[in-house]
């Protein structure tokens, strides 16, 4: 927000809150604040602020200003823009649902990696102890979601994965 602007070739070249004491070798420029014709002859124009009007401050904000050059003044026009939407913080239930989805995906990957042990030619070549170990491991993987459904754990890093 400026109170004064300088204009050259119909373009704003500077924005100022106050008229400086000297400018382009002109001393005491600030003492000419009441002589608008003299200031305009030097390219200094007062800024007139346009009222932004009524707007919903919860959903909109004054983001920037545009300037419109008139014959003897410059209008500062506020631009009302929508406020950026802030994503709400997920609830515990939403975070738990996301965790359970991730848990099931990780569990399914581990099950898929051990599917080969259930192929008939592989399974038949395993001794009884290995068959029981693979069956126990795969059942423990299937039981993982139920184990973590009703607790406060929300990270896969805190999951106690079964081992073969």
MODA-V530611 format. One record per backbone hydrogen bond with DSSP energy under -1.0 kcal/mol. CO is the residue of the C=O (numbers start at 1). NH is the residue of the N-H. If there is no record, write none. Layout:
co = {CO | CO}
nh = {NH | NH}
This chain:
co = {3 | 4 | 5 | 6 | 6 | 8 | 11 | 14 | 16 | 16 | 21 | 21 | 23 | 26 | 28 | 29 | 30 | 32 | 34 | 35 | 36 | 37 | 39 | 43 | 45 | 46 | 48 | 56 | 56 | 59 | 61 | 64 | 66 | 68 | 73 | 74 | 75 | 76 | 77 | 79 | 81 | 91 | 92 | 93 | 94 | 95 | 96 | 97 | 98 | 99 | 100 | 101 | 102 | 103 | 104 | 105 | 106 | 107 | 108 | 109 | 110 | 114 | 115 | 116 | 119 | 120 | 123 | 127 | 128 | 129 | 130 | 131 | 132 | 133 | 134 | 135 | 136 | 137 | 138 | 139 | 143 | 144 | 155 | 156 | 159}
nh = {47 | 16 | 45 | 13 | 14 | 11 | 8 | 6 | 3 | 4 | 28 | 29 | 26 | 23 | 31 | 32 | 33 | 35 | 36 | 39 | 40 | 41 | 44 | 7 | 5 | 74 | 76 | 59 | 60 | 83 | 81 | 79 | 77 | 75 | 70 | 48 | 68 | 50 | 66 | 63 | 61 | 95 | 96 | 97 | 98 | 99 | 100 | 101 | 102 | 103 | 104 | 105 | 106 | 107 | 108 | 109 | 110 | 111 | 112 | 113 | 114 | 117 | 118 | 119 | 123 | 124 | 126 | 131 | 132 | 133 | 134 | 135 | 136 | 137 | 138 | 139 | 140 | 141 | 142 | 143 | 147 | 148 | 158 | 159 | 161}
